[in-house]
Amino acid sequence: MEGSLGLLRIRVRRGTNLVVRDAVSSDPYVVITLRQQKVKTLVIKKNCNPVWNDEVTLSIKDPNDPIILTVFDKDTFTKDDQMGDAIIDIKPYIECMKMGLKDLPNGTKVDRVQPSRENCLADESCIIWNNGKMFQDMCLQLRNVKHGTVDIQIEWIDLPGRKAFQSEEYI
């Protein structure tokens, strides 16, 4: 974890209306990449509306590095087919972390992020305070494909003995 600011936990919840890549369905899984890190979810067989409810964790060194979510269709005898991709933009979430908020009531909406050309959001995304932590739920519109969305939630995890966004360098 040398040089890491902290960890980003990503809960990959579900996909909706994913494209068909096999005869009548797909066997989707998600790969999330950040620099040389690559993590993936389980494969859900024969389902274009999969529910993964998988958690993956990435070590964050630079919050400006792109985090790419790609959906694939698992194939047995050929290369897995791509089913679309999206950028996970954590910059608004990091800006909220820099506020140093504490002791907010559960369910407090800290910020709202609107879909734009700079992000892959399908809908408004809220950054919410719950149980002493900040979370952001996102519905990502997949690119390079006709249709499909993936719902995720992100959560920052500080490394032991270190609060990433309380130093002057990040404020």
C-alpha positions as CSV (number, residue, x, y, z in Angstrom):
1,M,0.0,0.0,0.0
2,E,3.1,2.2,-0.4
3,G,2.0,5.7,-1.6
4,S,-1.7,4.8,-1.2
5,L,-4.1,7.5,0.0
6,G,-6.6,4.9,1.0
7,L,-9.0,2.3,-0.3
8,L,-12.1,2.6,-2.4
9,R,-14.7,-0.1,-1.8
10,I,-17.0,-0.6,-4.8
11,R,-20.2,-2.5,-4.4
12,V,-21.3,-3.8,-7.8
13,R,-25.0,-4.2,-7.2
14,R,-26.7,-5.1,-10.5
15,G,-27.0,-4.6,-14.2
16,T,-30.1,-3.6,-16.1
17,N,-31.1,-4.3,-19.7
18,L,-27.6,-5.5,-20.7
19,V,-27.1,-6.5,-24.3
20,V,-27.5,-10.1,-25.5
21,R,-24.2,-11.6,-26.6
22,D,-25.1,-15.3,-26.7
23,A,-28.0,-16.8,-28.6
24,V,-30.8,-15.5,-26.3
25,S,-29.0,-14.1,-23.2
26,S,-25.6,-13.4,-21.7
27,D,-23.4,-14.6,-18.9
28,P,-22.2,-11.2,-17.6
29,Y,-19.4,-10.2,-15.1
30,V,-17.8,-6.9,-14.3
31,V,-14.1,-6.0,-14.5
32,I,-12.9,-2.8,-12.8
33,T,-9.5,-1.5,-13.6
34,L,-7.3,1.3,-12.1
35,R,-3.8,1.5,-13.5
36,Q,-2.3,-2.0,-13.0
37,Q,-5.1,-3.1,-10.6
38,K,-7.8,-5.3,-12.0
39,V,-10.7,-6.8,-10.0
40,K,-13.8,-8.7,-11.1
41,T,-17.1,-9.9,-10.0
42,L,-18.7,-13.4,-10.2
43,V,-20.3,-14.5,-13.5
44,I,-24.1,-14.6,-13.5
45,K,-25.3,-17.2,-16.0
46,K,-28.0,-16.5,-18.6
47,N,-29.2,-13.1,-17.3
48,C,-29.3,-9.7,-18.9
49,N,-30.5,-8.2,-15.6
50,P,-27.9,-9.7,-13.2
51,V,-27.7,-9.1,-9.5
52,W,-24.1,-9.4,-8.4
53,N,-24.0,-7.7,-5.0
54,D,-20.2,-8.2,-5.1
55,E,-17.7,-6.0,-3.3
56,V,-14.3,-5.2,-4.7
57,T,-11.6,-2.9,-3.3
58,L,-9.0,-0.7,-5.1
59,S,-6.0,1.1,-3.6
60,I,-6.1,4.8,-4.6
61,K,-2.9,6.6,-5.1
62,D,-4.2,9.5,-7.2
63,P,-7.9,10.3,-7.2
64,N,-7.6,11.7,-10.7
65,D,-6.7,8.3,-12.2
66,P,-9.5,6.9,-14.3
67,I,-11.4,3.9,-12.9
68,I,-12.9,1.9,-15.7
69,L,-15.8,-0.5,-15.3
70,T,-16.3,-3.0,-18.1
71,V,-19.0,-5.6,-18.5
72,F,-18.1,-8.8,-20.3
73,D,-20.1,-11.9,-21.4
74,K,-18.3,-15.1,-20.3
75,D,-17.7,-17.5,-23.2
76,T,-16.4,-21.1,-22.9
77,F,-14.6,-21.6,-26.2
78,T,-14.0,-18.1,-27.4
79,K,-12.7,-14.8,-26.1
80,D,-15.2,-13.1,-23.7
81,D,-17.4,-10.5,-25.4
82,Q,-17.4,-6.9,-24.2
83,M,-20.9,-5.7,-23.2
84,G,-20.0,-2.0,-22.6
85,D,-17.9,0.2,-20.3
86,A,-18.2,3.2,-18.1
87,I,-15.9,5.6,-16.2
88,I,-16.4,5.8,-12.4
89,D,-15.8,9.4,-11.6
90,I,-14.9,9.7,-7.9
91,K,-13.9,13.4,-8.0
92,P,-17.2,14.8,-6.6
93,Y,-17.1,12.1,-3.8
94,I,-13.5,13.1,-3.0
95,E,-14.5,16.8,-2.8
96,C,-17.2,15.9,-0.3
97,M,-14.6,13.9,1.7
98,K,-12.4,17.0,1.8
99,M,-15.1,18.9,3.7
100,G,-14.2,17.0,6.8
101,L,-17.8,16.5,7.9
102,K,-18.7,14.7,11.1
103,D,-21.7,13.7,13.1
104,L,-24.4,14.3,10.5
105,P,-27.8,12.7,10.8
106,N,-28.1,9.4,8.9
107,G,-29.5,9.9,5.4
108,T,-28.1,13.4,5.0
109,K,-27.6,14.3,1.3
110,V,-24.2,15.9,1.2
111,D,-24.2,16.5,-2.6
112,R,-26.0,15.7,-5.8
113,V,-24.2,14.9,-9.0
114,Q,-26.0,15.4,-12.3
115,P,-25.3,13.3,-15.4
116,S,-23.0,15.1,-17.8
117,R,-20.5,14.6,-20.7
118,E,-17.8,14.3,-18.1
119,N,-19.4,11.3,-16.3
120,C,-21.2,8.2,-17.3
121,L,-24.2,8.7,-14.9
122,A,-27.6,7.6,-16.2
123,D,-29.4,9.5,-13.4
124,E,-28.7,11.9,-10.6
125,S,-26.3,10.5,-8.1
126,C,-26.5,11.4,-4.4
127,I,-23.6,11.4,-1.9
128,I,-25.1,10.4,1.4
129,W,-23.9,10.3,5.0
130,N,-24.9,7.1,6.8
131,N,-23.5,5.6,10.1
132,G,-20.6,8.0,10.2
133,K,-19.5,7.4,6.6
134,M,-20.1,8.8,3.2
135,F,-21.5,6.7,0.3
136,Q,-22.3,7.5,-3.3
137,D,-24.8,5.4,-5.3
138,M,-24.3,5.6,-9.0
139,C,-26.3,4.2,-12.0
140,L,-23.7,4.1,-14.8
141,Q,-24.8,4.2,-18.4
142,L,-22.6,1.8,-20.4
143,R,-20.8,3.2,-23.4
144,N,-19.9,1.6,-26.7
145,V,-23.0,-0.5,-26.6
146,K,-26.7,0.1,-27.5
147,H,-28.1,-0.1,-24.0
148,G,-27.4,-1.2,-20.4
149,T,-26.7,0.3,-17.0
150,V,-24.8,-0.9,-13.9
151,D,-25.6,0.2,-10.4
152,I,-22.7,0.6,-8.0
153,Q,-22.0,2.2,-4.6
154,I,-18.6,3.6,-3.6
155,E,-17.2,4.1,-0.1
156,W,-13.8,5.4,1.1
157,I,-11.8,3.4,3.6
158,D,-8.9,5.2,5.4
159,L,-5.7,3.3,5.9
160,P,-4.9,2.6,9.6
161,G,-3.5,5.7,11.3
162,R,-4.1,7.9,8.3
163,K,-6.9,10.2,7.3
164,A,-6.4,10.8,3.5
165,F,-8.1,14.1,3.1
166,Q,-7.3,16.1,6.2
167,S,-3.8,17.2,5.2
168,E,-3.2,20.5,3.5
169,E,-2.1,18.7,0.3
170,Y,-5.7,17.7,-0.4
171,I,-7.7,20.6,1.0
